[in-house]
Amino acid sequence: MAVYDDTVMRLKFFKYTVKEEDKEIIEYLMKKVLNSINNITNQEYTREAIPAGLVELYVDKVVGEFLMLKKTTGELVGIDLSSVGKSVSVGKVKVEYAVDSQYSNPDKIFNDRINYLMYGRDEELYTYRRFKW
């Protein structure tokens, strides 16, 4: 259950509190993501025997899948994306970033963050890749 617990904790970072009815969804997504990891790496990892170096990647993928599922079903509430800043000020110095209009769209920002969770670290999986014989 360590991966499940880590997933619940990671969802709290996004201000999402897991409900009892979410447990089955998360369990399914954990299987789905693990199958994807196994397909990419040609391994046969289990939740209990996944390498320590892949645990955070595994959890992030599950969280990304979960949040995207909740968003597409209209059940995602309580996540505030308006706090995304466009500038940083320290003393008299002000640096503006994300001035492009695409970054002013909260939906675009959310989708980019979710896509990073689901796919942004896939290159790390190649370290664990085993060739088929």
MILORO-771040 format. One line per field, with one value per residue: residue in three letters; x, y, z of N, C-alpha, C in turn. Coordinates in nm, 4 decimals, m for minus. Layout:
res c(Ala / ...)
nx c(X / ...)
ny c(Y / ...)
nz c(Z / ...)
cax c(X / ...)
cay c(Y / ...)
caz c(Z / ...)
cx c(X / ...)
cy c(Y / ...)
cz c(Z / ...)
//
This chain:
res c(Met / Ala / Val / Tyr / Asp / Asp / Thr / Val / Met / Arg / Leu / Lys / Phe / Phe / Lys / Tyr / Thr / Val / Lys / Glu / Glu / Asp / Lys / Glu / Ile / Ile / Glu / Tyr / Leu / Met / Lys / Lys / Val / Leu / Asn / Ser / Ile / Asn / Asn / Ile / Thr / Asn / Gln / Glu / Tyr / Thr / Arg / Glu / Ala / Ile / Pro / Ala / Gly / Leu / Val / Glu / Leu / Tyr / Val / Asp / Lys / Val / Val / Gly / Glu / Phe / Leu / Met / Leu / Lys / Lys / Thr / Thr / Gly / Glu / Leu / Val / Gly / Ile / Asp / Leu / Ser / Ser / Val / Gly / Lys / Ser / Val / Ser / Val / Gly / Lys / Val / Lys / Val / Glu / Tyr / Ala / Val / Asp / Ser / Gln / Tyr / Ser / Asn / Pro / Asp / Lys / Ile / Phe / Asn / Asp / Arg / Ile / Asn / Tyr / Leu / Met / Tyr / Gly / Arg / Asp / Glu / Glu / Leu / Tyr / Thr / Tyr / Arg / Arg / Phe / Lys / Trp)
nx c(0.0807 / 0.2157 / 0.2623 / 0.0048 / m0.0517 / 0.1437 / 0.0434 / m0.2006 / m0.0978 / 0.0458 / m0.1626 / m0.2732 / m0.0957 / m0.1925 / m0.4142 / m0.6261 / m0.8449 / m0.8620 / m1.1410 / m1.3482 / m1.4760 / m1.2963 / m1.0944 / m1.1106 / m1.0857 / m0.8278 / m0.6818 / m0.7301 / m0.6085 / m0.3483 / m0.2802 / m0.3049 / m0.1081 / 0.1202 / 0.1268 / 0.1814 / 0.4368 / 0.5741 / 0.5482 / 0.6995 / 0.9520 / 0.9995 / 0.9856 / 0.8749 / 0.7509 / 0.6040 / 0.3678 / 0.4734 / 0.7355 / 0.8669 / 1.1398 / 1.3157 / 1.3926 / 1.1947 / 0.9586 / 0.8547 / 0.8093 / 0.6197 / 0.4111 / 0.3571 / 0.2628 / 0.0282 / m0.1156 / m0.1392 / m0.2968 / m0.5244 / m0.6118 / m0.6637 / m0.8672 / m1.0652 / m1.1021 / m1.1999 / m1.4400 / m1.5791 / m1.5701 / m1.3782 / m1.3111 / m1.2232 / m0.9578 / m0.7473 / m0.6429 / m0.5818 / m0.3786 / m0.1426 / 0.1461 / 0.2711 / 0.4835 / 0.7789 / 0.8806 / 1.1449 / 1.2500 / 1.3509 / 1.3624 / 1.1961 / 1.0802 / 0.9262 / 0.7470 / 0.6022 / 0.4443 / 0.3136 / 0.0003 / m0.1001 / m0.0338 / m0.2015 / m0.4308 / m0.6043 / m0.6908 / m0.5181 / m0.2764 / m0.3283 / m0.3634 / m0.1060 / 0.0460 / m0.0627 / m0.0033 / 0.2735 / 0.3024 / 0.2075 / 0.3650 / 0.6082 / 0.8473 / 0.9211 / 1.1557 / 1.3222 / 1.2443 / 1.3774 / 1.6218 / 1.5738 / 1.5092 / 1.4835 / 1.6012 / 1.4128 / 1.4403)
ny c(m0.1210 / 0.1154 / 0.2688 / 0.3493 / 0.5039 / 0.7036 / 0.8176 / 0.9252 / 1.1149 / 1.2763 / 1.3786 / 1.5470 / 1.7592 / 1.8926 / 1.9976 / 1.8221 / 1.6099 / 1.2757 / 1.0703 / 0.8073 / 0.6743 / 0.7184 / 0.5372 / 0.2870 / 0.3769 / 0.4877 / 0.2563 / 0.1098 / 0.2823 / 0.2673 / 0.0056 / 0.0323 / 0.2280 / 0.0966 / m0.1197 / 0.0214 / 0.1254 / m0.1185 / m0.2074 / m0.0185 / m0.0524 / m0.3210 / m0.4951 / m0.6786 / m0.5537 / m0.5265 / m0.3633 / m0.3828 / m0.4459 / m0.2523 / m0.0625 / 0.1620 / 0.4007 / 0.4486 / 0.4937 / 0.7556 / 0.8566 / 0.6745 / 0.7275 / 0.9984 / 0.9669 / 0.8202 / 1.0070 / 1.2141 / 1.0848 / 1.0380 / 1.3010 / 1.4044 / 1.2331 / 1.2990 / 1.5645 / 1.5435 / 1.4161 / 1.6037 / 1.6179 / 1.7413 / 1.9510 / 2.2262 / 2.2698 / 2.5300 / 2.7221 / 2.9800 / 3.0911 / 3.0849 / 3.2448 / 3.5310 / 3.6864 / 3.7709 / 3.9389 / 4.0896 / 4.2944 / 4.5829 / 4.4675 / 4.3210 / 4.0450 / 3.9384 / 3.6706 / 3.4209 / 3.5753 / 3.5391 / 3.4927 / 3.2352 / 3.1412 / 3.2630 / 3.1307 / 2.9345 / 2.6695 / 2.5707 / 2.5867 / 2.4037 / 2.1654 / 2.1425 / 2.0979 / 1.8557 / 1.6908 / 1.6939 / 1.5522 / 1.3018 / 1.2338 / 1.3688 / 1.2767 / 1.0497 / 0.9744 / 0.8861 / 0.6282 / 0.4779 / 0.4158 / 0.1918 / 0.0091 / m0.3047 / m0.5201 / m0.7213 / m1.0731)
nz c(0.0000 / m0.0012 / m0.2334 / m0.2935 / m0.0648 / m0.0977 / m0.3302 / m0.2418 / m0.0643 / m0.2439 / m0.3978 / m0.2122 / m0.2252 / m0.4388 / m0.3352 / m0.3208 / m0.1662 / m0.1050 / m0.1478 / m0.0157 / m0.2267 / m0.4289 / m0.4040 / m0.5449 / m0.8074 / m0.8036 / m0.7462 / m0.9825 / m1.1712 / m1.0806 / m1.1549 / m1.4314 / m1.4943 / m1.3996 / m1.5769 / m1.8103 / m1.7489 / m1.7273 / m1.9916 / m2.1334 / m2.0202 / m2.0519 / m1.8362 / m1.5449 / m1.3197 / m0.9949 / m0.7763 / m0.5244 / m0.5740 / m0.7209 / m0.8472 / m0.6306 / m0.7500 / m0.9335 / m0.8034 / m0.7356 / m0.9906 / m1.0802 / m0.8976 / m0.9640 / m1.2270 / m1.1800 / m1.0281 / m1.2167 / m1.4130 / m1.2589 / m1.1864 / m1.4420 / m1.5251 / m1.3365 / m1.4084 / m1.6741 / m1.6289 / m1.4968 / m1.2236 / m1.0783 / m0.8331 / m0.6257 / m0.6774 / m0.7150 / m0.9700 / m1.0140 / m0.8775 / m1.0078 / m1.0763 / m1.2620 / m1.2430 / m1.0559 / m0.7707 / m0.6058 / m0.3742 / m0.5427 / m0.7840 / m1.0508 / m1.2176 / m1.5045 / m1.6353 / m1.8454 / m2.0184 / m2.2512 / m2.4120 / m2.3968 / m2.1493 / m1.9778 / m1.9597 / m1.7482 / m1.7869 / m1.9838 / m1.8461 / m1.6400 / m1.7913 / m1.9023 / m1.6711 / m1.5827 / m1.8003 / m1.7765 / m1.5361 / m1.6207 / m1.8459 / m1.8515 / m1.7398 / m1.8697 / m2.0012 / m1.8026 / m1.7609 / m1.9488 / m1.8469 / m1.7021 / m1.8857 / m2.0438 / m2.2913 / m2.5153 / m2.5553)
cax c(0.0000 / 0.3005 / 0.2393 / m0.1281 / m0.0371 / 0.2185 / m0.0476 / m0.2930 / m0.0207 / 0.0776 / m0.2858 / m0.2900 / m0.0168 / m0.2795 / m0.5309 / m0.7346 / m0.8590 / m0.9148 / m1.2627 / m1.3571 / m1.5127 / m1.1804 / m0.9973 / m1.1148 / m1.0327 / m0.6825 / m0.6298 / m0.7316 / m0.5071 / m0.2175 / m0.2566 / m0.2873 / 0.0218 / 0.2236 / 0.1344 / 0.2501 / 0.5787 / 0.6273 / 0.5573 / 0.8112 / 1.0797 / 1.0071 / 1.0051 / 0.7532 / 0.7452 / 0.4785 / 0.3654 / 0.5597 / 0.8744 / 0.9125 / 1.2638 / 1.2997 / 1.4104 / 1.0746 / 0.8394 / 0.7984 / 0.7591 / 0.4973 / 0.3089 / 0.3205 / 0.1813 / m0.1045 / m0.1799 / m0.1757 / m0.4106 / m0.6399 / m0.6601 / m0.7202 / m0.9952 / m1.1596 / m1.1316 / m1.2827 / m1.5737 / m1.6411 / m1.5722 / m1.2627 / m1.3439 / m1.1365 / m0.8212 / m0.7440 / m0.5320 / m0.5629 / m0.2610 / m0.0235 / 0.2003 / 0.3313 / 0.6025 / 0.8406 / 0.9410 / 1.2308 / 1.2978 / 1.3194 / 1.3757 / 1.0763 / 1.0991 / 0.7996 / 0.7556 / 0.4706 / 0.3698 / 0.2372 / m0.1410 / m0.1319 / m0.0115 / m0.3042 / m0.5455 / m0.5872 / m0.7106 / m0.3919 / m0.1771 / m0.3635 / m0.3321 / 0.0399 / 0.0950 / m0.1054 / 0.0771 / 0.4065 / 0.2927 / 0.1859 / 0.4636 / 0.7255 / 0.9700 / 0.9279 / 1.2927 / 1.3826 / 1.2098 / 1.4725 / 1.7307 / 1.5317 / 1.4657 / 1.5506 / 1.5686 / 1.3495 / 1.5265)
cay c(0.0000 / 0.2333 / 0.3514 / 0.4098 / 0.6099 / 0.8127 / 0.8815 / 1.0063 / 1.2282 / 1.3635 / 1.4486 / 1.6558 / 1.8723 / 1.9623 / 2.0360 / 1.7279 / 1.5113 / 1.1508 / 1.0203 / 0.6610 / 0.6253 / 0.7343 / 0.4299 / 0.1908 / 0.4450 / 0.4955 / 0.1194 / 0.0771 / 0.3626 / 0.2138 / m0.1092 / 0.0841 / 0.2939 / m0.0052 / m0.1905 / 0.1105 / 0.1246 / m0.2495 / m0.2135 / 0.0649 / m0.1048 / m0.4661 / m0.5577 / m0.7311 / m0.4979 / m0.5233 / m0.2450 / m0.4081 / m0.4687 / m0.1524 / m0.0020 / 0.2874 / 0.5120 / 0.4682 / 0.5114 / 0.8899 / 0.8650 / 0.5937 / 0.8038 / 1.1158 / 0.9216 / 0.7857 / 1.1335 / 1.2808 / 1.0120 / 1.0600 / 1.4384 / 1.4205 / 1.1628 / 1.3811 / 1.6844 / 1.5110 / 1.3764 / 1.7188 / 1.5973 / 1.8044 / 2.0772 / 2.2589 / 2.2997 / 2.6692 / 2.7476 / 3.1237 / 3.1353 / 3.0757 / 3.3785 / 3.5687 / 3.7658 / 3.7562 / 4.0646 / 4.0858 / 4.4317 / 4.6672 / 4.3885 / 4.2473 / 3.9640 / 3.8878 / 3.5542 / 3.3723 / 3.6895 / 3.4933 / 3.4766 / 3.0952 / 3.1162 / 3.3270 / 3.0408 / 2.8351 / 2.5348 / 2.5346 / 2.5649 / 2.2777 / 2.0553 / 2.1300 / 2.0364 / 1.7162 / 1.6200 / 1.6726 / 1.4413 / 1.1746 / 1.1992 / 1.4555 / 1.2107 / 0.9183 / 0.9382 / 0.8145 / 0.4866 / 0.4093 / 0.3656 / 0.0620 / m0.0713 / m0.4319 / m0.5623 / m0.8537 / m1.1747)
caz c(0.0000 / 0.0050 / m0.3517 / m0.2747 / 0.0362 / m0.1604 / m0.4252 / m0.1621 / m0.0142 / m0.3576 / m0.4334 / m0.1151 / m0.2742 / m0.5328 / m0.2559 / m0.3447 / m0.0596 / m0.1589 / m0.0834 / m0.0140 / m0.3593 / m0.5175 / m0.3819 / m0.6556 / m0.9261 / m0.7872 / m0.7603 / m1.1253 / m1.2384 / m1.0420 / m1.2427 / m1.5673 / m1.5042 / m1.3840 / m1.7048 / m1.9036 / m1.7112 / m1.7646 / m2.1372 / m2.1784 / m1.9701 / m2.0742 / m1.7059 / m1.4833 / m1.1856 / m0.9206 / m0.6882 / m0.4094 / m0.6145 / m0.8178 / m0.7974 / m0.5564 / m0.8420 / m1.0153 / m0.7207 / m0.7507 / m1.1274 / m1.0788 / m0.8238 / m1.0434 / m1.3393 / m1.1268 / m0.9910 / m1.3413 / m1.4706 / m1.1715 / m1.2004 / m1.5755 / m1.5241 / m1.2605 / m1.4877 / m1.7901 / m1.5837 / m1.4320 / m1.0789 / m1.0157 / m0.7683 / m0.5133 / m0.7182 / m0.7570 / m1.0604 / m1.0306 / m0.8024 / m1.0910 / m1.0911 / m1.3891 / m1.2171 / m0.9242 / m0.7276 / m0.4884 / m0.3597 / m0.6574 / m0.9061 / m1.0878 / m1.3369 / m1.5571 / m1.7216 / m1.8889 / m2.0698 / m2.3660 / m2.3770 / m2.3670 / m2.0074 / m1.8971 / m1.9611 / m1.6411 / m1.8392 / m2.0512 / m1.7406 / m1.5755 / m1.8824 / m1.9103 / m1.5468 / m1.5809 / m1.9002 / m1.7199 / m1.4404 / m1.6890 / m1.9489 / m1.8465 / m1.6938 / m1.9338 / m2.0383 / m1.6894 / m1.7718 / m2.0362 / m1.7628 / m1.6500 / m1.9992 / m2.0710 / m2.4272 / m2.5268 / m2.6193)
cx c(0.0847 / 0.2781 / 0.1034 / m0.1182 / 0.0387 / 0.1303 / m0.1458 / m0.2204 / 0.0085 / m0.0465 / m0.3151 / m0.2093 / m0.0981 / m0.4106 / m0.6521 / m0.7333 / m0.9279 / m1.0345 / m1.2637 / m1.3883 / m1.3991 / m1.0850 / m0.9947 / m1.0577 / m0.8810 / m0.6198 / m0.6238 / m0.6208 / m0.3661 / m0.1827 / m0.2265 / m0.1488 / 0.1349 / 0.2382 / 0.2071 / 0.4002 / 0.6423 / 0.6415 / 0.6761 / 0.9454 / 1.1024 / 1.0410 / 0.8718 / 0.7461 / 0.6065 / 0.4816 / 0.4611 / 0.7073 / 0.9206 / 1.0396 / 1.2390 / 1.3106 / 1.2898 / 0.9499 / 0.7764 / 0.7422 / 0.6263 / 0.3833 / 0.2643 / 0.2321 / 0.0390 / m0.1811 / m0.2244 / m0.2969 / m0.5379 / m0.6982 / m0.7216 / m0.8559 / m1.1008 / m1.1985 / m1.2262 / m1.4235 / m1.6453 / m1.6466 / m1.4585 / m1.3020 / m1.2436 / m0.9924 / m0.8210 / m0.6207 / m0.5037 / m0.4376 / m0.1324 / 0.0248 / 0.2597 / 0.4545 / 0.6517 / 0.9064 / 1.0223 / 1.2923 / 1.2530 / 1.3234 / 1.2474 / 1.1038 / 0.9635 / 0.8279 / 0.6146 / 0.3846 / 0.2882 / 0.0931 / m0.1771 / m0.1153 / m0.1134 / m0.4297 / m0.5263 / m0.6035 / m0.5833 / m0.2842 / m0.2023 / m0.3267 / m0.1821 / 0.0970 / 0.0592 / m0.0255 / 0.2189 / 0.4041 / 0.2851 / 0.3017 / 0.5976 / 0.8556 / 0.9880 / 1.0695 / 1.3652 / 1.3537 / 1.3118 / 1.5932 / 1.7016 / 1.4901 / 1.5517 / 1.5072 / 1.5070 / 1.4459 / 1.4504)
cy c(0.1269 / 0.3249 / 0.4203 / 0.5262 / 0.7299 / 0.8889 / 0.9727 / 1.1314 / 1.3278 / 1.4408 / 1.5623 / 1.7787 / 1.9571 / 2.0040 / 1.9484 / 1.6249 / 1.3886 / 1.1058 / 0.8683 / 0.6056 / 0.6414 / 0.6160 / 0.3306 / 0.2511 / 0.4496 / 0.3573 / 0.0788 / 0.1522 / 0.3175 / 0.0929 / m0.0631 / 0.1439 / 0.1921 / m0.0870 / m0.1077 / 0.1138 / m0.0080 / m0.2632 / m0.1343 / 0.0041 / m0.2522 / m0.5402 / m0.6147 / m0.6859 / m0.5180 / m0.3982 / m0.2618 / m0.4155 / m0.3716 / m0.0879 / 0.1336 / 0.4089 / 0.5408 / 0.5002 / 0.6492 / 0.9097 / 0.7918 / 0.6703 / 0.9247 / 1.0777 / 0.8875 / 0.9131 / 1.2089 / 1.2164 / 1.0389 / 1.2002 / 1.4618 / 1.3506 / 1.2456 / 1.5063 / 1.6507 / 1.4669 / 1.4896 / 1.7085 / 1.6673 / 1.9410 / 2.1017 / 2.2833 / 2.4388 / 2.6916 / 2.8957 / 3.1742 / 3.1277 / 3.2167 / 3.4031 / 3.6543 / 3.7393 / 3.8891 / 4.0411 / 4.2241 / 4.5168 / 4.5910 / 4.3095 / 4.1738 / 3.9104 / 3.7697 / 3.5119 / 3.4879 / 3.6537 / 3.4659 / 3.3318 / 3.0638 / 3.1867 / 3.2418 / 2.9324 / 2.6909 / 2.4843 / 2.5043 / 2.4317 / 2.1594 / 2.0340 / 2.0617 / 1.8888 / 1.6349 / 1.5977 / 1.5570 / 1.3072 / 1.1362 / 1.2709 / 1.3885 / 1.0727 / 0.8772 / 0.8647 / 0.6648 / 0.4100 / 0.3566 / 0.2235 / m0.0335 / m0.1964 / m0.4737 / m0.7007 / m0.9488 / m1.2519)
cz c(0.0000 / m0.1145 / m0.3415 / m0.1758 / m0.0197 / m0.2597 / m0.3523 / m0.1110 / m0.1272 / m0.4032 / m0.3365 / m0.1562 / m0.3707 / m0.4671 / m0.2867 / m0.2325 / m0.1170 / m0.0764 / m0.0912 / m0.1533 / m0.4616 / m0.5097 / m0.4983 / m0.7835 / m0.9193 / m0.8030 / m0.9074 / m1.1988 / m1.2022 / m1.1286 / m1.3841 / m1.5862 / m1.4903 / m1.5123 / m1.8090 / m1.8755 / m1.7523 / m1.9160 / m2.1900 / m2.1391 / m2.0021 / m1.9451 / m1.6581 / m1.3382 / m1.1258 / m0.8337 / m0.5726 / m0.4480 / m0.7222 / m0.7633 / m0.7313 / m0.6479 / m0.9296 / m0.9337 / m0.7411 / m0.8903 / m1.1391 / m1.0121 / m0.9047 / m1.1617 / m1.2926 / m1.0919 / m1.1156 / m1.4067 / m1.3896 / m1.1896 / m1.3376 / m1.5847 / m1.4521 / m1.3386 / m1.6021 / m1.7507 / m1.5105 / m1.2810 / m1.0061 / m0.9634 / m0.6569 / m0.5501 / m0.7785 / m0.8430 / m1.0764 / m0.9599 / m0.8838 / m1.1194 / m1.2274 / m1.3686 / m1.0749 / m0.8914 / m0.6020 / m0.4765 / m0.4770 / m0.7897 / m0.9301 / m1.2186 / m1.3790 / m1.6482 / m1.7548 / m1.9375 / m2.1932 / m2.3234 / m2.3453 / m2.2188 / m1.9189 / m1.8898 / m1.8548 / m1.6893 / m1.9086 / m1.9480 / m1.6720 / m1.6642 / m1.8968 / m1.7865 / m1.5406 / m1.6818 / m1.8511 / m1.6203 / m1.5125 / m1.7805 / m1.9367 / m1.8064 / m1.7578 / m1.9722 / m1.9252 / m1.6960 / m1.8552 / m1.9600 / m1.7147 / m1.7626 / m2.0156 / m2.2114 / m2.4251 / m2.5955 / m2.7198)
//
